Amino acid sequence: MADVIQSDVIARNVRTVLDNIRRAAQRVSRQPETIRLLAATKSVSADRILEAIQAGVRILGENRLQEALPKIDAVGPREGLSWHFIGRLQRRKVKAVVGLFGLIHSVDSLELAAEIDRRAGEAGLRQAVLLEVNIGGEASKTGFTPAGVADALAVIDRMPNLGVKGLMAIPPPTAEAEGARPYFRRLRELARSLASPTLHRVRLEELSMGMSQDYEIAVEEGATLVRVGSAIFGARDD
Ligand SMILES: *Cc1c(COP(=O)(O)O)cnc(C)c1O
C-alpha cells in the first residue's frame, strides 16, 4: 500500500514539474518541446526510477558510476530512454562511463576531456559532452572559468571523438530562486559569445541549468536541459 501511495506521488510530481516547465517556457515565448527534463536519481532506488519512467521521464541523471551501474541494469534498455552522467567524473572511471551515458554534463578540465576523447576513440564511438562552467567563480567548485572556456573549446574542437553539445553550470547557492537568474543569464550569454565559425565540431546548443529550486527560472533564461531531483523524488538525506 505504501508503494502505491509513493508511486502516485512521483507521478504527480513529474506532471507538476513538466507543467511548470511548459508554463515557464510560455512566459518567455519559448517552445516547451525545446526543454528536456532530466530526473536526477542519486540515492533513488530503481523501483522509484521506474515510477518516474512510467510517468513520462525519459532522461535519468546519475552522479556516481558505482551507484548508477546496478540501476541501469535493473531498469534495462528502453525505447527513448537515456542516462546522463552529471557528477564529478574521475579520470579512472572514464573508460566505464564512455558509451554507457548518452551525455556527460560534467567535463570540468582539459585533462578529463582528453581522457574521454581517448577512451571514446578506443571504443570506436563519439561521446557527447557538456563543458561545466564555474559560473559563480566559487573556490569550492571545479569547472572552466567563464574567461577560460573559449581557449578550452579551441583545444577540444580538435578532439575527434568528443562532441561538445553545450554548457552546464550549477550557480552558487542562494536563499531565493531568483538569486540564480543572473548566473543562468550569464551562462546563456557566454554560450552565445562562443558561437564561432572557427569551431568545427562544437555546437553549443544545450544549456544544462536549473535544479528543483530554480528550474523555472532557468527555463526563462534559456535552459534546454533542467536537472530535477528532489522536486520529483522528495527530499534526500544529503
Ligand atoms: C542532485 C543534483 C541535481 C538535482 O538536485 P535537486 O535540488 O534535488 O533538484 C542536479 N544536478 C546535479 C549535478 C546534482 O548533483
The ligand as a MOL file (V3000), in Angstrom:
LIG
                    3D

  0  0  0     0  0            999 V3000
M  V30 BEGIN CTAB
M  V30 COUNTS 15 15 0 0 0
M  V30 BEGIN ATOM
M  V30 1 C 21.4830 16.3280 -7.1980 0
M  V30 2 C 21.7360 17.0960 -8.4290 0
M  V30 3 C 20.6960 17.7510 -9.1070 0
M  V30 4 C 19.2640 17.7760 -8.6000 0
M  V30 5 O 19.1840 18.4800 -7.4000 0
M  V30 6 P 17.7320 18.8070 -6.7320 0
M  V30 7 O 17.9780 20.0080 -5.9310 0
M  V30 8 O 17.3920 17.6070 -5.9350 0
M  V30 9 O 16.7910 19.0160 -7.8460 0
M  V30 10 C 21.0100 18.4320 -10.2630 0
M  V30 11 N 22.2500 18.4790 -10.7490 0
M  V30 12 C 23.2820 17.8650 -10.1400 0
M  V30 13 C 24.6290 17.9570 -10.7330 0
M  V30 14 C 23.0540 17.1560 -8.9630 0
M  V30 15 O 24.0800 16.5650 -8.3470 0
M  V30 END ATOM
M  V30 BEGIN BOND
M  V30 1 1 1 2
M  V30 2 1 2 3
M  V30 3 2 2 14
M  V30 4 1 3 4
M  V30 5 2 3 10
M  V30 6 1 4 5
M  V30 7 1 5 6
M  V30 8 2 6 7
M  V30 9 1 6 8
M  V30 10 1 6 9
M  V30 11 1 10 11
M  V30 12 2 11 12
M  V30 13 1 12 13
M  V30 14 1 12 14
M  V30 15 1 14 15
M  V30 END BOND
M  V30 END CTAB
M  END
